[in-house]
């Protein structure tokens, strides 16, 4: 039997005329569509008799939700965003708000974090001699320490030497040098770790130190498992003697817990040296790999008494998932180093009611006499920070902001530009770094105060991330920070009414639209 005969035998006889139409696939599809339309029409006619009641209920429900939001303790910008969503999508918006407010998935970690903070609140006593030396100071560093003590154990220290790094490459070289000296422990806590030249060089040292008996611990944010590291990376590191864990690893179930990320960058070595700043452990941060032009980042290295606070900050996060919390290494005072000035490391936890990172920035803006200069990769402001920036400029303070010239996220860049007009009209001067991307989180004021850390001027850093920073007062390196800002300024273009007029249409359109939902981003 040939192939043609086979085809003939398998084929069914073709129906003709009306039978062909009735049993065709097209007829079945049309019939099902008609049936669906009939169902929808029937349901609509049935609901029509209840429509006045439904609309009345929807209006009352929306008004009650708006009253609830208006009287809540939520940030005013977030209130407006939620009001808009609920006004447009009453029940869906309310359900989403309920989901975020009830915090499914991270109640346990909130409780655990509160327990650890209470447990360690008196771990590092404040040196009263240091407080007395600051009493009555016009810049209110002692007042700031009183405020910070509400949310944790954050003493202000003397006897701490601070070294400033204007680029990630300089920090990396110092890290390698200090890691080689480790004898007791090495603690890493970083938002991003990515395999490459930078992490490879570090890992080479960590393997040797772990083999020599040094306590090596590595903690990174769980989002790394999506793009940078395999899910079993802690097990791989364990094979070479390194303890490792991911903070809030992503799991296949819905939870608001994933909204809170560990954005900190901390390295502590033997309780003697600590690093803090914006530099993560990936090649673009040291310009070994180009992503958005030249990567401008900053960091500080502490040597002396203030290192103890970073040891405590690391152990608080490490012990979140430990059955038995151990803070013994944080209880050991760091060796003092004779150096002028005062240093106050601090952390910001998104699970409490204190907006620590934002409050420190606002304090610097309100107390500044001459200038406040800020470098930040993002500018997504709430009303309080926007008001503080404008007020500082309006009362004659020289307020300058440096932002990226080449953005890493077009949406964030558009949102930043949506604030430009209001800020520049108030007298704030804004500059964009033309060689590439500014990832630095630096605020320097009056040649006497500075903050270098991980805290961006955006909602995620100020409200949703675990963050940390180093507050500096009258330390010698502040002049270097100010000089670095001025040197960076020379590579920037200034934002003017003309540049805003000639801005890309996409940014002009996207910014105001995204501003409506900025607190949720």
VOGU-3710 file (C-alpha; in Angstrom, 3 decimals, decimal comma):
1> xxxxxxxxxx> 0,000/0,000/0,000  1,554/3,327/-1,053  1,471/6,568/0,875  -1,366/8,058/-1,130  -3,563/5,122/-0,317  -2,693/5,476/3,343  -3,780/9,105/3,366  -7,027/8,253/1,729  -7,761/5,528/4,269  -7,057/7,812/7,305
11> xxxxxxxxxx> -9,010/10,792/6,040  -12,660/11,116/7,049  -15,265/11,809/4,411  -15,883/15,583/4,072  -19,403/16,723/4,983  -21,150/19,022/2,537  -23,454/22,035/2,812  -25,193/22,675/6,154  -23,625/19,668/7,898  -20,161/20,954/7,092
21> xxxxxxxxxx> -21,001/24,341/8,685  -22,665/22,842/11,790  -19,750/20,547/12,605  -16,962/22,993/11,723  -14,536/24,456/14,301  -15,623/27,971/13,317  -19,246/27,242/14,182  -18,309/25,865/17,610  -16,225/28,966/18,414  -18,985/31,345/17,322
31> xxxxxxxxxx> -21,531/29,376/19,343  -19,377/29,540/22,485  -18,878/33,291/22,062  -22,632/33,791/21,689  -23,263/31,707/24,803  -20,736/33,827/26,766  -22,389/37,016/25,577  -25,759/35,662/26,666  -24,342/34,794/30,103  -22,836/38,282/30,480
41> xxxxxxxxxx> -26,087/39,901/29,342  -28,095/37,799/31,785  -25,777/38,625/34,701  -25,844/42,311/33,752  -29,641/42,385/33,638  -29,766/40,578/36,991  -27,290/43,001/38,599  -28,975/46,040/37,119  -31,651/45,929/39,762  -28,902/46,123/42,439
51> xxxxxxxxxx> -26,732/48,710/40,652  -27,949/51,732/42,683  -27,138/49,866/45,902  -23,703/48,816/44,586  -22,787/52,344/43,530  -23,928/53,730/46,877  -21,860/51,130/48,741  -18,827/51,887/46,561  -19,068/55,631/47,254  -19,449/55,117/51,013
61> xxxxxxxxxx> -16,595/52,591/51,034  -14,291/54,939/49,119  -15,046/57,856/51,467  -14,354/55,694/54,532  -11,041/54,499/53,060  -9,979/58,080/52,292  -10,857/59,139/55,851  -8,818/56,225/57,190  -5,805/57,161/55,061  -6,091/60,858/55,884
71> xxxxxxxxxx> -5,916/60,094/59,612  -3,213/57,421/59,397  0,413/58,006/60,359  1,534/57,333/56,796  3,783/59,766/54,924  1,682/62,397/53,120  3,050/61,473/49,684  2,131/57,839/50,256  -1,340/58,887/51,441  -1,990/60,712/48,172
81> xxxxxxxxxx> -0,839/57,709/46,159  -3,110/55,314/48,020  -6,044/57,747/47,854  -5,676/57,942/44,088  -5,530/54,153/43,721  -8,555/53,606/45,930  -10,530/56,372/44,208  -9,932/54,701/40,814  -10,005/51,054/41,933  -11,853/51,067/45,291
91> xxxxxxxxxx> -11,911/47,378/46,173  -8,736/46,242/44,421  -6,804/49,216/45,834  -8,154/48,589/49,347  -7,234/44,904/49,137  -3,686/45,813/48,063  -3,432/48,342/50,921  -4,662/45,715/53,401  -2,054/43,278/52,105  0,792/45,761/52,610
101> xxxxxxxxxx> -0,484/46,993/55,986  -0,931/43,515/57,458  2,646/42,663/56,425  2,049/39,000/55,686  5,333/37,124/55,712  7,538/39,340/57,838  5,812/39,572/61,205  8,225/37,004/62,591  11,281/38,905/61,387  9,844/42,185/62,729
111> xxxxxxxxxx> 9,406/40,585/66,145  12,880/39,026/66,012  14,512/42,293/64,960  12,802/44,160/67,810  13,991/41,508/70,282  17,602/41,765/69,083  17,606/45,566/69,196  16,215/45,518/72,757  18,701/42,824/73,729  21,656/44,898/72,481
121> xxxxxxxxxx> 20,456/48,379/73,393  23,033/48,662/76,199  25,791/46,571/74,596  27,960/49,621/73,888  27,658/52,277/76,616  27,958/55,907/75,601  31,188/57,509/76,811  29,922/60,390/78,940  33,173/62,271/78,454  32,460/62,370/74,714
131> xxxxxxxxxx> 28,888/63,551/75,338  30,113/66,299/77,646  32,601/67,449/75,010  29,687/67,827/72,576  27,189/69,366/74,999  25,772/72,639/73,727  27,506/72,370/70,352  25,762/74,526/67,714  25,472/71,602/65,285  23,634/69,430/67,811
141> xxxxxxxxxx> 25,598/66,196/67,443  24,689/65,269/71,029  20,998/65,861/70,206  21,344/63,669/67,130  22,839/60,886/69,253  19,881/61,155/71,648  17,507/60,755/68,705  19,399/57,808/67,228  19,414/56,008/70,592  15,612/55,685/70,246
151> xxxxxxxxxx> 16,045/53,093/67,504  19,169/51,245/68,639  22,590/51,344/70,219  24,422/54,127/68,351  26,975/55,896/70,552  29,082/58,791/69,325  32,826/58,110/69,577  36,108/59,951/69,775  39,443/58,165/69,159  38,583/56,956/65,660
161> xxxxxxxxxx> 40,635/57,511/62,540  38,643/57,866/59,311  39,987/57,438/55,794  37,873/58,590/52,846  37,897/56,850/49,455  36,673/58,946/46,490  36,430/55,881/44,222  35,642/52,196/44,593  39,074/51,277/43,242  40,763/52,964/46,224
171> xxxxxxxxxx> 38,483/51,201/48,697  39,115/47,842/47,028  42,893/48,203/47,304  42,606/49,070/51,010  40,219/46,145/51,611  42,686/43,648/50,163  45,453/45,086/52,316  43,404/44,935/55,522  41,998/41,460/54,812  45,507/40,073/54,674
181> xxxxxxxxxx> 46,010/41,250/58,277  42,942/39,430/59,681  43,637/37,124/62,619  40,337/36,600/64,449  37,258/37,317/62,292  36,074/38,799/58,991  32,434/39,893/58,625  30,986/40,819/55,220  27,455/42,192/54,789  26,771/43,456/51,264
191> xxxxxxxxxx> 23,689/44,137/49,175  25,334/42,778/46,007  27,998/40,123/45,565  28,755/39,098/42,004  31,383/36,677/40,808  34,156/38,370/38,856  37,547/39,960/39,345  36,695/41,902/42,520  34,942/39,097/44,394  37,458/36,563/43,063
201> xxxxxxxxxx> 40,394/38,444/44,574  38,563/38,798/47,893  37,446/35,166/47,933  40,999/34,010/47,396  42,016/35,720/50,651  38,917/34,531/52,517  39,647/30,901/51,659  43,170/31,185/53,010  42,032/32,947/56,176  39,255/30,431/56,824
211> xxxxxxxxxx> 41,760/27,580/56,427  43,965/29,333/59,002  41,121/29,369/61,548  39,768/32,887/61,044  35,972/33,160/61,576  34,786/34,247/58,107  31,113/35,124/57,609  29,465/36,460/54,465  25,927/37,820/54,219  24,290/39,146/51,072
221> xxxxxxxxxx> 20,806/40,147/49,991  18,574/37,344/48,739  17,926/39,131/45,451  21,465/38,105/44,426  20,123/34,586/43,971  17,948/35,805/41,098  20,683/37,402/39,003  24,182/36,985/40,471  24,623/33,881/42,608  23,213/30,325/42,633
231> xxxxxxxxxx> 20,757/29,404/45,384  23,232/26,916/46,868  26,046/29,477/47,145  26,155/29,294/50,978  26,774/25,541/50,685  29,558/26,130/48,177  31,237/28,621/50,496  30,793/26,261/53,448  32,967/23,714/51,652  35,911/26,131/51,927
241> xxxxxxxxxx> 35,197/27,008/55,570  33,194/30,215/55,032  29,842/30,693/56,786  27,360/32,384/54,453  23,674/33,226/54,267  21,301/35,186/52,065  18,985/37,735/53,666  15,341/37,135/52,745  15,916/34,689/49,855  13,084/34,723/47,326
251> xxxxxxxxxx> 10,639/31,831/47,645  7,696/30,875/45,408  4,969/32,401/47,581  3,514/35,873/47,912  4,845/37,975/50,787  5,468/41,637/51,645  8,707/40,450/53,254  10,441/40,690/49,877  9,844/44,439/49,880  12,442/44,836/52,654
261> xxxxxxxxxx> 15,991/44,325/51,400  19,375/44,379/53,133  21,017/47,327/51,339  23,915/47,655/53,802  27,614/47,468/52,887  29,721/46,540/55,912  33,095/44,890/56,320  34,547/44,418/59,814  37,965/42,891/60,428  38,959/41,734/63,943
271> xxxxxxxxxx> 36,906/44,551/65,494  39,767/46,894/64,585  38,865/48,090/61,080  35,506/48,683/59,390  34,469/49,738/55,886  31,202/51,460/54,951  29,901/53,269/51,870  28,186/52,701/48,558  30,620/50,216/47,009  29,233/46,702/46,486
281> xxxxxxxxxx> 31,309/43,648/45,611  30,975/43,607/41,820  33,294/44,678/39,017  31,421/47,812/37,888  31,972/49,366/41,332  35,722/49,433/40,701  35,385/50,242/36,978  36,635/46,814/35,933  33,422/46,495/33,947  31,593/49,391/32,298
291> xxxxxxxxxx> 27,821/49,467/32,549  26,773/53,133/32,688  29,939/55,003/31,873  32,389/55,798/34,666  31,160/54,557/38,050  31,600/57,193/40,756  31,334/55,761/44,251  32,673/56,518/47,726  33,459/54,789/51,017  35,153/55,261/54,373
301> xxxxxxxxxx> 37,427/53,082/56,480  37,295/53,403/60,262  40,093/52,399/62,595  39,463/52,799/66,320  36,618/52,904/68,846  33,704/53,393/66,409  34,399/50,038/64,718  32,529/48,373/67,578  29,219/49,731/66,297  29,688/48,099/62,896
311> xxxxxxxxxx> 30,469/44,781/64,581  27,169/45,085/66,440  25,239/46,099/63,291  26,532/43,051/61,438  25,760/40,633/64,285  22,207/41,980/64,636  21,482/41,041/61,015  23,385/37,756/61,226  21,461/36,656/64,326  18,041/37,279/62,771
321> xxxxxxxxxx> 18,005/33,668/61,611  20,070/32,138/64,421  18,327/30,213/67,200  20,744/31,444/69,836  21,964/35,020/69,343  25,633/35,573/70,126  26,899/39,162/70,509  30,077/38,399/72,415  32,331/39,806/69,677  30,378/43,076/69,695
331> xxxxxxxxxx> 30,907/43,398/73,437  34,680/43,631/72,987  35,711/47,299/72,800  37,579/48,222/69,634  41,144/49,444/70,198  41,169/53,243/70,413  43,209/55,269/67,950  44,214/58,804/68,824  42,492/61,028/66,272  40,545/64,320/66,341
341> xxxxxxxxxx> 36,826/64,609/65,723  33,786/62,459/66,421  32,304/59,461/64,605  28,843/57,901/64,938  27,948/54,806/62,877  24,210/54,115/62,728  21,712/51,797/61,104  18,195/52,241/59,766  15,628/49,456/60,104  12,454/49,594/57,932
351> xxxxxxxxxx> 10,464/47,561/60,466  10,216/50,294/63,116  8,486/53,684/63,059  11,633/55,832/62,949  12,826/57,250/59,621  16,426/57,412/60,818  18,202/57,895/57,499  15,906/60,692/56,376  15,963/62,405/59,769  19,763/62,661/59,774
361> xxxxxxxxxx> 19,725/64,268/56,313  16,991/66,699/57,367  18,910/67,579/60,541  21,951/68,492/58,429  19,833/70,619/56,085  18,125/72,545/58,892  21,302/73,161/60,919  23,599/74,126/58,029  25,033/77,653/58,124  26,968/77,880/54,844
371> xxxxxxxxxx> 26,413/74,878/52,567  25,063/71,367/52,147  26,473/69,322/49,248  24,961/65,945/48,380  25,810/63,126/45,960  23,060/60,579/45,369  22,166/58,165/42,552  18,416/58,668/42,987  16,146/61,559/43,875  12,645/60,359/44,732
381> xxxxxxxxxx> 11,555/62,653/47,545  8,725/62,738/50,043  7,265/66,061/51,184  9,458/66,394/54,298  12,755/65,997/52,459  11,613/68,171/49,561  10,615/70,914/52,017  13,933/70,642/53,906  15,970/70,990/50,687  13,930/73,979/49,511
391> xxxxxxxxxx> 13,947/75,686/52,916  17,710/75,330/53,281  18,233/76,993/49,896  15,600/79,679/50,490  17,267/80,829/53,705  20,561/81,352/51,897  22,354/78,013/52,340  24,338/76,841/49,322  22,556/73,570/48,460  24,042/71,533/45,630
401> xxxxxxxxxx> 23,065/68,063/44,409  25,093/65,811/42,099  23,146/63,075/40,308  24,053/60,658/37,510  24,478/61,845/33,952  24,018/58,295/32,652  21,221/56,572/34,619  20,974/52,910/35,502  17,164/53,046/35,521  15,199/55,334/33,195
411> xxxxxxxxxx> 12,175/55,334/35,507  14,231/56,543/38,486  15,898/59,178/36,288  12,505/60,435/35,107  11,267/60,652/38,704  14,369/62,591/39,746  13,815/65,070/36,930  10,209/65,571/38,064  11,630/67,354/41,158  14,066/69,563/39,265
421> xxxxxxxxxx> 11,812/72,560/38,644  10,529/72,881/42,220  14,044/72,549/43,642  15,801/74,916/41,241  13,098/77,573/41,651  13,803/77,448/45,412  17,524/77,978/44,760  18,809/74,396/44,925  21,560/73,841/42,343  21,434/70,487/40,554
431> xxxxxxxxxx> 24,238/68,915/38,523  24,488/65,729/36,457  27,734/63,756/36,302  28,513/63,607/32,574  31,138/60,777/32,593  28,657/58,243/33,889  26,803/57,023/36,971  27,035/58,454/40,486  26,370/55,733/43,055  27,855/57,658/46,012
441> xxxxxxxxxx> 25,710/58,462/49,043  27,497/61,484/50,502  26,290/64,554/52,375  28,818/67,175/53,560  28,055/70,462/55,286  29,966/73,549/56,457  33,337/71,707/56,412  32,436/70,197/59,803  29,748/67,535/59,232  29,414/64,677/56,759
451> xxxxxxxxxx> 27,580/61,406/56,206  28,975/58,603/54,053  26,958/55,425/53,820  24,393/53,388/51,880  21,329/55,651/52,140  19,969/57,093/48,879  17,481/59,946/48,623  14,637/57,703/47,497  11,687/55,877/49,003  13,305/52,453/48,915
461> xxxxxxxxxx> 16,332/53,533/50,953  14,418/55,811/53,291  11,441/53,507/53,950  11,980/49,925/52,772  15,640/48,940/53,162  17,954/47,985/55,987  20,618/50,692/55,697  23,670/52,035/57,506  25,915/55,089/57,415  28,781/56,847/59,176
471> xxxxxxxxxx> 28,178/60,290/60,645  31,352/62,379/60,884  31,856/65,558/62,903  35,023/67,649/62,776  37,126/64,741/61,513  40,078/65,669/59,255  38,733/63,690/56,284  35,728/66,034/55,949  37,918/68,475/54,030  38,748/65,623/51,621
481> xxxxxxxxxx> 35,039/64,858/51,164  34,328/68,520/50,394  37,256/68,645/47,947  36,050/65,475/46,226  32,600/67,007/45,771  34,144/70,113/44,180  36,331/67,981/41,896  33,323/65,908/40,837  31,358/69,102/40,190  33,882/70,085/37,518
491> xxxxxxxxxx> 32,817/67,016/35,506  29,113/67,834/35,690  26,593/69,760/33,628  24,359/72,159/35,509  20,590/71,831/35,303  19,067/75,117/34,097  15,652/76,245/32,823  17,041/75,800/29,318  18,219/72,202/29,895  14,861/71,327/31,479
501> xxxxxxxxxx> 13,052/72,826/28,485  15,148/70,705/26,111  14,766/67,506/28,151  13,673/64,332/26,361  9,923/64,119/25,879  9,885/60,625/27,372  11,230/61,957/30,696  8,786/64,883/30,660  5,872/62,492/30,221  7,085/59,588/32,348
511> xxxxxxxxxx> 8,162/61,603/35,425  4,792/63,163/36,381  2,975/59,885/35,739  5,389/57,815/37,827  5,258/60,437/40,575  1,695/59,304/41,261  2,948/55,902/42,405  6,495/56,845/43,524  5,946/55,763/47,181  5,110/52,258/45,959
521> x> 8,221/51,910/43,790
//
